[in-house]
Structures are given as structure tokens and as C-alpha cells.
Amino acid sequence: MCTERIKWRRFGLRRLGKSRGPWCHRRLGIFVLPWILSLVQAAWAQNELGVPDYSMSNYDYGLQVGPYSNPSLESQRVFYHSIRFADAAWMRVQLLNVVLNRGDEIRLRGLGSGLEQVIRWNDPQFADPSFTGVFTSIIFDGGLLDVSLTLANGSTDAKFEIAHILIAYGPIGDQRTICGLTDDRQPMDDACAVRIVAANGQWASGFMISDTWMLTANHVITALGIPTAAAPYTVQRNVRPSNAQGVIQPPAAANDQFTVSNLNNSTRSNTDADGNDWAVVNVPNNADGAPGAGCRPAFDCNLLNQDNTVSVDVRGFGVSTIRVRNGVLQVNSGITGPTQKSPARNSNFFRYAVDTRNRNSGSRVARFHPANTDRRIVGIHTDGGCNRTSPEGGRNGGTLISNPNLTAAILARCGDNICPTGACCYTNGTCVIRTRAACVQSGGTYRGDGTGCPLSRELCVGDPNGACCFPDATCLTMVGAECAAAGGSFEGDGNACETANCTSALGACCSGGTCDIVPAAECLTVGGAFLGGGTDCVEADCELGACCLEFGGCDVLSREECESLEGSFAGAGSSCDSDDVCTDAVPTVSAWGLVVLSLVLLTGAKITFGRRMVGA
């Protein structure tokens, strides 16, 4: 009998697991072996991503431009040159020894889509402390590029060199990690989701969390290579559909591309281990502004790696068999599932049944709600696990945003404390400051956001949860810090709501047109409206008036009493004796209505909200 074994695949850019096809009886080996050898040879011909890739060429151009001067009284174009590489999918140029004066411009214009980059003397690349003299352009689609130099009046000795041109040929393939039988990803727009394109044409996914800070996976950096001035990353937002051959296209606007030439100000985990695969990368501004302008996402640090059926989605730039979607931002949603590995060893690693593909690594994983009422980020996509050969699918995976090393890096780099911390108490009396998720996953009891560890071990022993009494006399069980933050009165560790006296607090009570300061229990006993613990009669509105009740009828009550019964208060001093005081509140039936009602009762028909149903 033939069997099939599928190993878990490390998803995205770092490494690709192997899929072993049918392994039949040894007597079939003589027929199968040549075929297997041909597959192995074909596999070795592919890159480390397991997909056919671009054919890349780094052309040494070596064109010296200038020095030029402009003695005239007006600006003047002093140089023009056309670069032509037939059949190129896209290209980018590197300039050396750039000398520009105020008002001078080097203009690069791609003829494929009209994309244009203007380089001025104060471009942010020149101001970068790590700038080594190599200026890297944005990526232009196609193989046609015009280069010109325009000088301001009085400019002298302006010059540059077109040193190298990186050229990409050919389409890209794909590698599947689909949870089920179909790829259900759909194109979408999100300016905070970015595509990271390396100098060699490889790409991956990331997302901006502030003006100049991006999150992605550590193994993205490992696979793409550390960016340098000679081989930088291009971070792109608002990317266009790929062409008919599946070749990725740059954004339509030059100001949607940003150059990362080093990781000097960045922090990463330096490991690809499950649950600890992350990078916080600084993306400098371009001449027109910040790459993450307007990006201020919310974060959810309380998702646990054992949580089931939490709806999430993944937004990234994975490959696709639909050519125009290849490398374009796509999204799919699904549910989380428990990790198949030990929670103690992988407390920051979680899994989810959401479709992804190669190069989705570094994508944002966020809570999903159909009405977009909850878009909090919960993690970074890093791993594969789903496959189309298994109808029940599997689980792709990622690093939880609550990873304490990651949150510390975000705090250090961005200044944002995205995951509040507090005292985490253990049964042996020890206490550690941790996030709620890290505390729960490690078997501790979380004391609440902002709480500190006690000086005495004994104070950390026992159940920190207790009864929290609210002004309306309700009670919830929670820790003291959370109770105070919610506006309640904490009754002490270990006290249950069943034994807590949440009605003992004094407050204003409206009853019969008067106001008295009494406990909640006493107020409720006499049928009054208790306004909450700590309230007084100065602001209480206890004057009597007509109260039109929700289902008909009128009673003389105070505004507070009326609203507690969900009635409509007609105003202080109003009376139920007036014929029209509750006209709008009490439904009436006209004579024709009575006729129709009689017919309904006679025929046995059932009418529900205007829809006729078959009668019994």
C-alpha cells in the first residue's frame, strides 16, 4: 500500500519543508527512481523559497555625468539620457558621487507607467548618518527609463554617476499553504500594510505601526539579507496589480516607496524560533513624508495560544496563481486553534486556519469582525502548516504580539507601551511583572494592569480576585486594580459576590417626590430609584410628573423612577389627568383597525410584522 507523509512547512522566506509524495513498494523503485531524480534536479533549480523566481542581472553602467554649471539667470536642463533594457520586468538604478546645489534636480522617469522620482540636494537619503555615497532609486516597472539633470540659476559643479542598474526578468511562481481546498484570499487596500522588496527582487510582507516603524518577521531579514547602501530594501505601500505575466509592479506614486539602507536603529529577535520570530524595523521618510503616516493600530495582548475560535485575518503580499494578484495585498479570515506544541515551550506561538502563501511572512494578524468594530493586532505571521492535500486543512502560525521581548522592543523604539503589565503571582509566593497573557500562560494569577509586586511573599499568596461592588448595587468578580479602574468598590481578595454587601453604600434615593440619602437596599425596599453610591440630592431630579409607561398607562413618578421603569417622563409638574399627555406613548387602535383585527381572528390567519403566514 502507498502512504503519504506531509511534514510541517516553515512558512514564507526562511525555509521550506519537504513534501514526500507516495512511497510505494520497493519493487516499483526502478520505475519511480528516474522520475524522482528529475524532480530533485528541478527542485534544486529553484530558489530557497521553493518557487521559480526572477532572473536578476546587476549591470555595471558606469556613466559619468558632469560636472555641470548654469551661469544663466533661469533654471536649465543640462543633461538628458535614456536607459533601455528590452524585456525587463522592472529595474532600479544606483547613483554615486552625487553633488547637487540648492534648487538642482535629478529626474528619473519610467516610461512604462510614467512613474517619476525627483532627487534634490536635501533628499532624506543624503541626511542619513549611515549614507555612504550610494543613492538607490525607487523601483521602476519595465526597462525604459529617462534620466535628466536640471540646474538652478548660478549652480556650479553639479555631477553624479549612474553606477549600477539592477534588472529583473521573468514572472514569479507560487507555493501553497492553503487551509482547505480553495484559496479564498481577496485583494484589498490598506496603506499601513507594506511590501518589502530586496535588491535581488525577493519580497516579503510587513506592516507599519507608527510613522517610521514597521513590524515583520526576523526570518524575513535573514532571507532577504541585511540591507546596505549598495543593496537596500524598498518598502512599498499602495502597490498596483501585477502585470499579465505575474510580475510585481511598483506603486503608481513615487512617494509610496521608501528606502531602508541599514538596520542601525532597528531591533529583531535574531532567531526564527516559534513564537519569537519578529523584527521592529526603522523605515526612514522619503522626500514627501513618512511611510506610516496615519498608522496607529490598536493591539490585543490578551489572546492566548490555546484560545479556540477567535476570528482573525491575515493581510499580506503572498504569491498567487492569479497573475494580477501575485505579490499584491490580499486578505483572508478564519479562526484560531490551539497550537499543537507544548504551551510551556511555545507560549508566544499561536495557530490559525487562514489562507496564506509564500511571501506572506511578516504579515499582520488581527482580530476580525465583519463590521470592522474590532481590528486589534494580535500577532505577526511567520509559519505555514495548512495544505491543499488535506481537506480538513491544518493551521498556519505566528508570533503573538504579547511576546514580552517584542513589546519591550516596541516600547524602546516607538515609545508605545502596547501591552500593559502588572503583578503576576504564583502559588509558591513569587511575583513577576508580566503582561496578562504571559502571566496566565505561565500558570500565574494576574493582579491587574499597573499593579506592582508586593515586598512580602505572603502578600502574593491566595486568590487576588474578589467582589467588586458598583454604584448600581451590582457585583462582579475581579482583581482590585481592575475594580478601581472600572469605578467599583473592591471588597477584598477572596471575597465572593454571594457574600458581599453591595447595597450598603449610601446614595441619593428618589421616592414619592422626595430625595433621601439611604443605603441601596433600603431605597429598593420602598420602591425608590437608587442613584448610586456616593451620589447626593443636590443633582437628583426627584420632582414628580407624569410617567408614560412603555406598554401603556400613566403614573406620577419622579424622572429617576420613571426612567428606571423605562418609561417616558412628560416633565416635572405634568399630570396623568391630561388626555393627551401620553398620546404619543400609548398605542391606539382605529375603527378600521378593529375591523381588520376581527377578520384576522375569524379567518385564523397569522400576521407577523407585515408577513402573512399560513394559518392552522
C-alpha positions as CSV (number, residue, x, y, z in Angstrom):
1,M,0.0,0.0,0.0
2,C,1.2,3.6,-0.7
3,T,1.1,6.1,2.1
4,E,1.7,9.8,2.1
5,R,3.6,11.8,4.7
6,I,3.5,15.6,4.9
7,K,5.9,17.4,7.1
8,W,5.1,20.7,8.6
9,R,6.4,23.5,6.5
10,R,8.2,26.5,7.8
11,F,6.3,29.2,6.0
12,G,7.5,32.2,4.0
13,L,11.1,33.1,3.3
14,R,13.2,31.3,5.9
15,R,13.0,27.7,4.9
16,L,10.7,25.4,3.1
17,G,9.8,22.0,4.4
18,K,9.8,18.9,2.2
19,S,6.7,17.2,1.0
20,R,7.2,13.5,0.4
21,G,4.9,12.0,-2.2
22,P,3.7,8.4,-2.5
23,W,6.3,5.9,-1.3
24,C,5.3,2.6,-2.7
25,H,6.7,-0.9,-2.7
26,R,10.4,-1.3,-3.3
27,R,9.7,-3.2,-6.5
28,L,8.4,0.0,-8.0
29,G,11.6,1.8,-7.3
30,I,13.2,1.0,-10.6
31,F,10.4,2.8,-12.4
32,V,9.9,5.6,-9.9
33,L,13.6,6.5,-9.3
34,P,14.3,8.3,-12.6
35,W,11.2,10.4,-12.1
36,I,12.2,11.2,-8.5
37,L,15.7,12.2,-9.6
38,S,14.2,14.6,-12.2
39,L,12.0,16.2,-9.6
40,V,15.0,16.6,-7.2
41,Q,17.0,18.2,-10.0
42,A,14.1,20.6,-10.8
43,A,13.8,21.4,-7.1
44,W,17.4,22.3,-6.8
45,A,17.0,24.7,-9.7
46,Q,14.5,26.8,-7.6
47,N,15.5,29.3,-5.0
48,E,15.2,28.9,-1.3
49,L,11.6,29.9,-1.3
50,G,10.7,26.8,-3.3
51,V,9.3,28.8,-6.2
52,P,10.6,29.9,-9.6
53,D,12.0,33.4,-9.2
54,Y,13.1,36.3,-11.3
55,S,16.2,36.2,-13.4
56,M,18.2,39.0,-11.9
57,S,21.0,41.0,-13.5
58,N,23.2,43.6,-11.9
59,Y,24.6,45.7,-14.8
60,D,27.7,47.8,-14.3
61,Y,26.6,51.0,-16.2
62,G,29.4,53.4,-15.2
63,L,28.1,56.6,-16.8
64,Q,29.8,59.8,-15.5
65,V,27.5,62.9,-15.6
66,G,29.1,66.3,-15.2
67,P,30.3,68.4,-13.6
68,Y,27.9,70.9,-15.0
69,S,27.3,74.6,-14.2
70,N,24.4,77.0,-15.1
71,P,25.6,80.7,-15.3
72,S,22.2,81.8,-16.7
73,L,19.5,83.6,-14.8
74,E,17.0,80.8,-15.1
75,S,16.9,77.1,-14.3
76,Q,18.2,74.9,-17.2
77,R,18.2,71.3,-18.1
78,V,21.9,70.4,-18.8
79,F,21.7,66.6,-19.2
80,Y,19.4,64.0,-20.7
81,H,19.9,60.3,-21.1
82,S,17.7,57.3,-21.9
83,I,18.3,53.8,-20.5
84,R,16.9,50.9,-22.5
85,F,16.8,47.2,-21.5
86,A,14.4,45.2,-23.6
87,D,12.0,42.7,-21.9
88,A,13.0,43.8,-18.4
89,A,10.2,43.3,-15.8
90,W,11.5,46.2,-13.7
91,M,14.7,48.0,-12.8
92,R,16.3,50.4,-10.3
93,V,19.4,52.5,-10.6
94,Q,22.2,53.3,-8.1
95,L,23.9,56.7,-8.3
96,L,27.4,57.5,-6.9
97,N,29.2,60.8,-6.1
98,V,26.1,62.9,-6.2
99,V,26.8,66.6,-5.9
100,L,23.7,68.9,-6.1
101,N,23.2,72.5,-5.1
102,R,20.0,74.1,-3.7
103,G,17.4,74.1,-6.5
104,D,19.1,71.3,-8.6
105,E,17.1,68.2,-9.6
106,I,17.9,64.8,-11.0
107,R,14.7,63.4,-12.5
108,L,14.2,59.7,-13.2
109,R,11.1,58.9,-15.3
110,G,9.9,55.4,-16.1
111,L,8.2,55.2,-19.5
112,G,6.2,52.1,-18.6
113,S,3.7,53.8,-16.3
114,G,5.1,57.4,-16.1
115,L,6.4,56.8,-12.6
116,E,8.8,59.6,-11.7
117,Q,11.3,60.2,-8.9
118,V,12.9,63.6,-8.3
119,I,16.2,63.7,-6.4
120,R,17.1,67.0,-4.7
121,W,20.0,68.2,-2.7
122,N,18.1,67.7,0.6
123,D,16.7,64.2,-0.1
124,P,16.5,62.2,3.2
125,Q,18.9,59.6,1.9
126,F,21.7,62.2,1.9
127,A,20.9,63.2,5.5
128,D,21.0,59.6,6.8
129,P,24.1,59.3,9.1
130,S,24.9,55.9,7.6
131,F,24.8,57.3,4.0
132,T,28.0,56.0,2.2
133,G,27.6,57.9,-1.1
134,V,25.4,55.3,-2.8
135,F,22.0,56.7,-3.7
136,T,19.4,53.9,-4.6
137,S,16.4,54.8,-6.7
138,I,12.9,53.5,-6.3
139,I,11.8,50.6,-8.5
140,F,10.5,51.4,-12.0
141,D,8.4,48.9,-14.0
142,G,9.6,47.9,-17.4
143,G,13.0,48.5,-19.0
144,L,12.7,52.1,-20.2
145,L,14.0,55.0,-18.0
146,D,14.8,58.6,-18.8
147,V,17.4,60.4,-16.7
148,S,17.8,64.2,-16.7
149,L,19.7,66.9,-14.7
150,T,18.2,70.4,-14.2
151,L,20.3,73.1,-12.5
152,A,19.1,76.2,-10.7
153,N,20.5,79.5,-11.9
154,G,24.0,80.1,-10.7
155,S,24.6,76.4,-9.8
156,T,28.1,75.1,-10.3
157,D,29.9,71.8,-10.4
158,A,26.8,69.6,-10.2
159,K,27.5,65.9,-11.0
160,F,26.7,62.3,-10.4
161,E,27.5,58.8,-11.8
162,I,25.0,56.1,-12.9
163,A,27.0,53.3,-11.4
164,H,24.8,50.2,-11.5
165,I,21.4,49.1,-12.8
166,L,19.6,46.1,-11.2
167,I,17.3,44.5,-13.8
168,A,14.7,41.8,-13.2
169,Y,13.4,39.4,-15.9
170,G,10.6,36.9,-15.9
171,P,7.5,36.1,-13.8
172,I,7.3,34.6,-10.3
173,G,5.7,31.3,-9.3
174,D,3.9,30.3,-6.2
175,Q,3.9,27.9,-3.2
176,R,0.7,26.9,-1.5
177,T,-0.1,26.9,2.2
178,I,-3.9,27.0,1.9
179,C,-6.2,25.8,4.7
180,G,-8.6,23.7,2.7
181,L,-9.3,23.1,-1.0
182,T,-9.5,26.7,-2.3
183,D,-7.5,29.9,-2.0
184,D,-10.1,32.3,-0.5
185,R,-7.8,35.4,-0.3
186,Q,-9.2,38.6,-1.8
187,P,-7.5,41.8,-2.8
188,M,-7.9,44.8,-0.5
189,D,-6.4,48.2,0.2
190,D,-4.6,49.1,3.4
191,A,-1.9,51.8,3.3
192,C,-0.4,50.5,6.6
193,A,0.4,47.1,5.0
194,V,3.7,47.3,3.2
195,R,5.7,45.1,0.7
196,I,9.4,44.8,1.4
197,V,11.4,44.4,-1.8
198,A,15.1,43.4,-1.5
199,A,17.8,44.4,-4.0
200,N,17.7,41.0,-5.6
201,G,14.0,41.1,-6.3
202,Q,12.8,38.9,-3.4
203,W,10.0,40.3,-1.4
204,A,8.0,39.8,1.8
205,S,5.4,41.4,3.9
206,G,5.3,43.9,6.8
207,F,3.0,46.5,8.4
208,M,3.6,50.0,9.8
209,I,2.7,50.7,13.5
210,S,3.7,54.3,13.5
211,D,5.2,57.0,11.2
212,T,8.6,55.3,10.8
213,W,8.4,51.9,12.5
214,M,7.5,48.6,10.8
215,L,6.9,45.1,12.1
216,T,7.8,42.0,10.2
217,A,9.4,38.5,10.9
218,N,13.0,38.1,11.8
219,H,13.4,35.3,9.1
220,V,12.3,37.9,6.5
221,I,15.5,39.8,7.3
222,T,17.5,36.5,7.3
223,A,16.2,35.5,3.9
224,L,16.3,38.9,2.2
225,G,19.7,39.8,3.5
226,I,20.7,42.7,5.7
227,P,20.0,45.9,3.8
228,T,23.0,48.1,2.9
229,A,23.6,51.3,0.9
230,A,24.6,49.2,-2.1
231,A,21.7,46.7,-1.7
232,P,18.9,48.4,0.2
233,Y,15.2,47.4,0.8
234,T,12.4,49.3,-0.9
235,V,9.4,49.4,1.3
236,Q,6.3,49.9,-0.8
237,R,2.7,50.8,0.1
238,N,-0.4,51.1,-2.1
239,V,1.0,48.7,-4.7
240,R,-0.6,48.1,-8.0
241,P,-1.8,44.8,-9.5
242,S,0.9,42.7,-11.1
243,N,1.1,42.5,-14.9
244,A,-0.4,39.8,-17.1
245,Q,2.8,37.6,-16.6
246,G,2.6,37.9,-12.8
247,V,5.4,40.4,-12.4
248,I,5.0,42.7,-9.4
249,Q,4.6,46.3,-10.2
250,P,5.8,49.3,-8.2
251,P,3.2,51.8,-6.7
252,A,1.7,54.3,-9.1
253,A,3.2,57.2,-7.0
254,A,6.9,57.6,-6.3
255,N,6.1,58.9,-2.8
256,D,4.8,55.4,-1.9
257,Q,8.3,54.0,-1.9
258,F,10.8,54.2,0.9
259,T,14.5,53.2,1.1
260,V,15.9,51.2,4.0
261,S,19.7,51.0,3.7
262,N,20.6,49.7,7.1
263,L,19.2,48.2,10.4
264,N,21.2,50.5,12.7
265,N,18.1,51.8,14.6
266,S,16.1,48.5,14.3
267,T,15.7,45.6,16.8
268,R,15.0,42.0,16.0
269,S,14.8,38.7,17.8
270,N,17.8,37.2,15.8
271,T,16.1,33.8,16.0
272,D,13.4,32.1,13.9
273,A,12.1,30.1,16.8
274,D,8.4,29.5,17.1
275,G,6.8,32.4,19.0
276,N,10.0,34.5,18.9
277,D,10.3,35.4,15.2
278,W,9.9,39.2,15.0
279,A,11.7,42.4,13.9
280,V,11.0,46.1,14.6
281,V,12.4,48.0,11.6
282,N,13.0,51.7,11.2
283,V,11.8,52.9,7.8
284,P,13.0,56.5,7.1
285,N,10.9,59.2,5.5
286,N,11.2,59.9,1.8
287,A,11.2,63.5,0.4
288,D,7.4,63.6,0.7
289,G,6.8,62.3,4.2
290,A,6.5,59.3,6.5
291,P,5.8,55.7,5.3
292,G,3.4,55.1,8.2
293,A,1.6,58.4,8.3
294,G,-1.7,57.9,10.0
295,C,-0.9,54.3,11.1
296,R,-1.8,54.0,14.8
297,P,-3.2,50.5,15.2
298,A,-4.6,49.1,18.4
299,F,-3.2,45.9,19.9
300,D,-4.7,42.9,21.8
301,C,-2.2,41.5,24.2
302,N,-4.7,39.1,25.9
303,L,-5.1,36.4,23.2
304,L,-3.7,33.1,24.4
305,N,-2.1,30.4,22.2
306,Q,-4.7,27.9,23.4
307,D,-7.7,30.1,22.6
308,N,-10.1,28.5,20.1
309,T,-12.5,30.0,17.5
310,V,-11.2,33.6,17.8
311,S,-11.8,35.2,14.4
312,V,-8.7,36.7,12.9
313,D,-7.5,37.8,9.4
314,V,-4.1,38.0,7.7
315,R,-3.2,40.8,5.3
316,G,0.0,40.3,3.2
317,F,1.6,40.2,-0.1
318,G,1.8,36.5,-0.8
319,V,2.2,34.9,-4.2
320,S,-0.8,33.9,-6.3
321,T,-1.7,31.7,-9.3
322,I,-3.9,34.6,-10.4
323,R,-1.2,36.6,-12.0
324,V,-2.5,40.1,-11.4
325,R,-2.8,39.3,-7.7
326,N,0.8,37.9,-7.4
327,G,2.6,39.9,-4.7
328,V,-0.5,42.2,-4.3
329,L,-2.1,42.8,-0.9
330,Q,-4.7,40.2,-0.2
331,V,-6.7,39.2,2.9
332,N,-8.4,36.1,4.3
333,S,-10.1,35.5,7.6
334,G,-10.5,32.3,9.7
335,I,-10.4,31.1,13.3
336,T,-7.6,30.4,15.8
337,G,-6.9,27.0,17.1
338,P,-4.7,25.6,19.8
339,T,-1.1,25.2,19.0
340,Q,-0.1,21.5,18.5
341,K,3.0,22.1,20.6
342,S,3.5,22.4,24.3
343,P,2.1,25.8,25.7
344,A,5.0,25.9,28.1
345,R,7.6,25.8,25.3
346,N,5.6,27.9,22.9
347,S,3.6,30.3,25.0
348,N,4.1,33.1,22.4
349,F,3.3,31.0,19.3
350,F,-0.3,30.6,18.0
351,R,-2.0,29.0,15.1
352,Y,-5.0,29.9,12.9
353,A,-6.9,28.4,9.9
354,V,-6.3,31.4,7.5
355,D,-5.2,31.1,3.9
356,T,-1.7,32.4,3.2
357,R,1.1,31.8,0.6
358,N,4.8,32.2,0.3
359,R,6.0,35.8,1.0
360,N,3.1,36.4,3.4
361,S,5.8,36.1,6.1
362,G,5.8,39.3,8.2
363,S,2.1,40.0,7.6
364,R,-0.2,41.5,10.2
365,V,-2.6,39.1,12.1
366,A,-5.5,41.0,13.6
367,R,-8.9,40.3,15.2
368,F,-11.6,40.1,12.5
369,H,-15.1,41.4,12.9
370,P,-17.5,41.7,9.8
371,A,-18.4,45.3,10.9
372,N,-14.8,46.2,11.5
373,T,-15.5,47.1,15.1
374,D,-12.5,45.2,16.3
375,R,-9.3,45.5,14.3
376,R,-6.7,44.9,17.1
377,I,-3.4,43.4,16.1
378,V,-2.7,40.1,17.8
379,G,0.5,38.9,16.1
380,I,2.9,38.6,13.2
381,H,2.5,35.8,10.6
382,T,5.6,33.6,10.4
383,D,4.7,29.9,9.7
384,G,2.9,27.5,7.4
385,G,1.0,24.4,8.3
386,C,-2.1,24.4,6.1
387,N,-2.0,22.4,2.9
388,R,-4.3,21.6,0.0
389,T,-3.6,17.9,0.1
390,S,-5.6,17.7,3.4
391,P,-9.3,18.7,3.0
392,E,-9.5,19.4,6.8
393,G,-6.5,21.7,6.3
394,G,-4.2,22.5,9.2
395,R,-3.0,25.6,10.9
396,N,-0.7,28.4,9.8
397,G,1.0,30.2,12.7
398,G,2.7,33.3,14.0
399,T,4.3,35.2,16.9
400,L,1.9,36.7,19.4
401,I,2.2,40.5,19.8
402,S,2.3,39.9,23.6
403,N,5.7,38.3,23.4
404,P,7.5,40.3,26.2
405,N,10.7,40.7,24.2
406,L,8.7,42.1,21.3
407,T,6.6,44.5,23.4
408,A,9.8,45.7,25.1
409,A,11.4,46.4,21.7
410,I,8.3,48.3,20.6
411,L,8.4,50.4,23.8
412,A,12.1,51.1,23.4
413,R,11.9,52.1,19.7
414,C,8.4,53.6,19.4
415,G,7.8,54.7,22.9
416,D,4.5,52.9,22.9
417,N,3.6,50.6,25.8
418,I,1.3,48.4,23.6
419,C,0.8,45.7,26.3
420,P,0.2,46.9,29.9
421,T,1.9,44.9,32.6
422,G,1.2,44.1,36.2
423,A,2.0,41.8,39.1
424,C,1.8,38.1,38.3
425,C,1.6,35.9,41.4
426,Y,2.4,32.2,41.6
427,T,1.4,29.6,44.1
428,N,4.8,29.5,45.7
429,G,4.5,33.2,46.6
430,T,6.8,34.6,43.9
431,C,5.8,37.6,41.9
432,V,7.0,38.8,38.5
433,I,5.9,41.8,36.4
434,R,4.4,40.4,33.2
435,T,1.6,41.0,30.7
436,R,-1.7,39.4,31.4
437,A,-1.2,36.8,28.6
438,A,2.3,35.9,29.7
439,C,1.1,35.5,33.3
440,V,-1.8,33.3,32.5
441,Q,0.2,31.1,30.1
442,S,2.9,30.5,32.7
443,G,0.4,29.4,35.4
444,G,0.3,32.7,37.4
445,T,-2.6,34.9,38.6
446,Y,-2.7,38.4,37.1
447,R,-3.3,41.1,39.7
448,G,-4.2,43.8,37.2
449,D,-2.7,46.4,34.9
450,G,-0.2,48.7,36.6
451,T,0.0,46.7,39.8
452,G,3.4,46.1,41.4
453,C,4.8,43.1,43.1
454,P,4.4,43.1,46.9
455,L,7.5,43.3,49.1
456,S,6.3,40.3,51.2
457,R,5.9,36.9,49.7
458,E,2.9,36.2,51.9
459,L,1.0,39.1,50.1
460,C,1.3,37.2,46.8
461,V,-0.3,34.0,48.2
462,G,-4.0,33.4,47.8
463,D,-6.7,34.4,45.3
464,P,-6.4,38.1,44.4
465,N,-9.9,38.1,42.9
466,G,-12.7,39.5,44.9
467,A,-16.1,41.1,44.9
468,C,-16.3,44.5,43.1
469,C,-19.4,46.5,44.0
470,F,-20.7,49.1,41.6
471,P,-22.9,52.1,42.3
472,D,-26.0,50.4,40.9
473,A,-25.6,47.6,43.6
474,T,-24.3,45.1,41.0
475,C,-21.3,42.9,41.7
476,L,-18.6,41.4,39.5
477,T,-15.6,39.2,40.5
478,M,-12.2,40.8,39.5
479,V,-8.9,41.9,40.9
480,G,-8.7,45.1,42.9
481,A,-6.8,47.2,40.4
482,E,-9.4,46.4,37.7
483,C,-12.2,47.1,40.0
484,A,-10.9,50.6,40.8
485,A,-10.3,51.3,37.1
486,A,-13.9,50.3,36.4
487,G,-15.3,52.7,39.1
488,G,-16.2,50.0,41.6
489,S,-15.5,49.4,45.3
490,F,-13.3,46.4,45.9
491,E,-14.4,44.2,48.9
492,G,-11.1,42.4,49.3
493,D,-9.2,39.4,48.0
494,G,-11.1,36.2,48.1
495,N,-14.5,37.8,48.9
496,A,-17.3,36.4,46.7
497,C,-20.2,38.4,45.3
498,E,-22.6,36.0,47.1
499,T,-21.4,37.2,50.5
500,A,-20.5,40.8,49.6
501,N,-22.9,43.5,50.7
502,C,-23.0,45.7,47.6
503,T,-26.2,47.5,48.8
504,S,-24.7,49.1,51.9
505,A,-23.3,52.2,50.2
506,L,-25.2,55.4,50.9
507,G,-26.6,57.4,48.0
508,A,-29.5,59.5,46.7
509,C,-32.9,57.8,46.6
510,C,-35.9,59.3,44.8
511,S,-39.2,58.1,46.2
512,G,-42.6,59.8,46.2
513,G,-41.2,63.1,45.0
514,T,-38.6,63.4,47.8
515,C,-34.9,62.6,48.0
516,D,-33.2,60.9,50.9
517,I,-29.6,59.6,51.4
518,V,-30.0,56.0,52.3
519,P,-28.4,52.6,51.5
520,A,-29.3,51.0,48.2
521,A,-31.1,48.1,49.9
522,E,-33.4,50.5,51.8
523,C,-34.2,52.5,48.7
524,L,-35.1,49.4,46.7
525,T,-37.3,48.1,49.6
526,V,-39.6,51.2,49.3
527,G,-39.7,51.0,45.5
528,G,-37.5,54.0,45.0
529,A,-34.9,54.8,42.4
530,F,-31.3,54.5,43.8
531,L,-28.9,56.9,42.0
532,G,-25.7,55.2,43.1
533,G,-23.3,55.0,46.0
534,G,-21.8,58.4,46.8
535,T,-24.5,60.4,45.0
536,D,-26.3,63.3,46.7
537,C,-29.7,65.0,46.4
538,V,-28.3,68.3,45.0
539,E,-28.1,66.9,41.5
540,A,-31.0,64.5,41.9
541,D,-34.2,65.1,39.9
542,C,-36.9,63.8,42.2
543,E,-39.7,66.2,41.4
544,L,-42.9,64.3,40.4
545,G,-44.5,64.3,37.0
546,A,-46.5,62.1,34.5
547,C,-44.7,58.9,33.5
548,C,-46.0,57.2,30.4
549,L,-45.1,53.6,30.8
550,E,-43.7,51.6,27.9
551,F,-46.7,49.3,27.4
552,G,-49.5,51.8,28.2
553,G,-50.7,53.5,31.3
554,C,-49.6,56.5,33.2
555,D,-48.3,57.0,36.8
556,V,-47.0,60.0,38.7
557,L,-43.3,59.4,39.5
558,S,-40.0,61.3,39.6
559,R,-37.9,61.4,36.5
560,E,-35.4,58.9,38.0
561,E,-38.2,56.5,39.0
562,C,-39.8,56.8,35.6
563,E,-36.5,56.1,33.7
564,S,-35.7,53.1,36.0
565,L,-39.0,51.6,34.6
566,E,-38.1,52.5,31.1
567,G,-41.0,54.9,30.9
568,S,-41.2,58.3,29.2
569,F,-41.2,61.3,31.6
570,A,-43.6,64.0,30.5
571,G,-41.9,66.7,32.6
572,A,-41.9,67.9,36.2
573,G,-45.4,69.0,37.3
574,S,-47.2,67.2,34.5
575,S,-50.3,65.2,35.3
576,C,-51.8,62.0,34.1
577,D,-55.2,63.7,34.1
578,S,-54.4,65.4,30.8
579,D,-56.0,63.5,27.9
580,D,-53.0,64.0,25.5
581,V,-50.1,63.6,27.9
582,C,-49.4,60.0,26.8
583,T,-50.9,60.1,23.4
584,D,-47.5,59.5,21.7
585,A,-46.5,56.8,24.1
586,V,-49.7,54.7,24.2
587,P,-50.7,52.8,21.0
588,T,-54.3,53.3,19.8
589,V,-56.4,51.2,17.5
590,S,-58.7,52.9,15.0
591,A,-62.1,51.7,14.0
592,W,-60.7,50.2,10.7
593,G,-58.1,48.6,12.8
594,L,-60.7,46.9,14.9
595,V,-62.4,45.6,11.7
596,V,-59.2,44.2,10.4
597,L,-58.4,42.6,13.7
598,S,-61.8,40.9,13.8
599,L,-61.3,39.5,10.3
600,V,-57.9,38.1,11.3
601,L,-59.4,36.4,14.4
602,L,-62.3,34.9,12.3
603,T,-60.1,33.5,9.5
604,G,-57.4,32.2,11.8
605,A,-54.7,33.9,9.8
606,K,-51.4,34.8,11.5
607,I,-49.8,38.2,10.6
608,T,-46.4,38.9,11.9
609,F,-44.7,42.2,11.1
610,G,-46.5,42.5,7.7
611,R,-45.6,39.0,6.6
612,R,-48.6,36.6,6.1
613,M,-48.2,33.1,7.3
614,V,-50.4,30.1,6.6
615,G,-52.9,29.7,9.4
616,A,-53.5,26.5,11.3
